[in-house]
Amino acid sequence: MFSTFLNKESQCFLDLSVFINYRPDELLFYYYDSTINISLETYLQMQEWLDNNMGNPDNLSTWIDFINIELEAGQDLLEMHLSDYLNSVGPYYYVPTNTQFHFSRFHSAEEEFLTSADLAQLFNYHKRPQLDRPLNKYAQTRKTNKKGLRSKDELIRDISMCKASLGKIASVDKHILYINKFIEQRQSICEASDLEPAEPNLIPIKPKKPAEPQSRFNLLDSIGLPKRHTKPGSNSDYSQKMKIYFIKSRQHEKACERYKKALQNWPENRDAFVQKCGLEVQEAKSTLKNALELRSIYQDIIRKSYVHSVYQNVDTLNKFQYYLETGRADDLQGCMNIYEIESHWEDVKAGQERIENTIYHLQPDNEALFYANQEVNRLIASTIEQ
């Protein structure tokens, strides 16, 4: 859904504007059975904006409470902020929507953040499309396929209504595509046999201890000479890796504890979650039915238009309207005649340009070809001299 309508592949990373403008329940509507990734910087910015009474304090306060209390992530985020070795924590489970939260110190420059403007676009698609009253009124007057015209003004109005209908059809088609994808996503949740919270990532791999020094030190022991202190190297690296390993292992243990708790709470939440998805499917189907009805109204205007279907595109209709309004044509036949003549000469001109470009590239006075000919002649001359 996100990649289709927002032209963004990733849906996990969210910027500060999302948390300023949307409450958790509003945002989670698009993250059923999914994952949200919040950077440590964004979390700290939420707190800073809230402390300075900036943005939307109500939403930010709700988010801070949600993260610190509902997800119980506040202490871990503080540890990550103070630690030089901990770069991510999670997952944290919000069982009612089966949503996972991850928090990370860093993010790749290639990762695109979803903004509040992106989510506003999705919410607009989710709303029931509204009927265009002028177009509906015009459709009521064109209940028959009458082709006879009474005036130039009537034809201009018909062309204007056709153009407006084509725009509405394009808009409604996007709504229909969105609603179908939304229904598909919610139905997949309802029909999933393995629907449950996802397990944490695998346990961190313990670093290997470096090999012992070679037998040179054994020789020193045998003759009773003291060993020299070794320079910091592999041993210190190993100690640091072990420290990171223990920190990550502890975080993994916490994640497993949260996972067990989520599994314990899942049975009592699963049925309500699936039922909620089912209700949203029914609401979406009602919206889809409405959108299809609107599309049918706009298509009827196009179908019953005085203009032939061959010319029923916005660019051609704009030209017809221009011919009529400037007096170049007085009726539909005149518009079609002018359009066909102009289209013919545009084709002739385009063909002539293609021929001229071909001739230009074949001519010997073309600079590249000229230098190529010079080089060939030089090689031929040097061969003859030898």
Secondary structure, 3 states (H helix, E strand, C coil): CHHHHHCCCCCCEECHHHHHHCCHHHHHCCCCCCEEEEEHHHHHHHHHHHHCCCCCHHHHHHHHHHHHHHCCCHHHHHHHHHCCCCCEEEEEEEHHHCEEEEEECCCCCCCCCECHHHHHHHHHHHCCCCCCHHHHHHHHHCCCCCCCCCCHHHHHHHHHHHHHHHHHHHHHHHHHHHHHHHHHHHHHHHHCCCCCCCCCCCCCCCCCCCCCCCCHHHHHHHCCCCCCCCCCCHHHHHHHHHHHHHHHHHHHHHHHHHHHHHHHHHHHHHHHHHHHHHHHHHHHHHHHHHHHHHHHHHHHHHHCCCCCHHHCCHHHHHHHHHHHHCCCCCCHHHHHHHHHHHHHHHHHHHHHHHHHHHHHHHCCCCHHHHHHHHHHHHHHHHHHHC
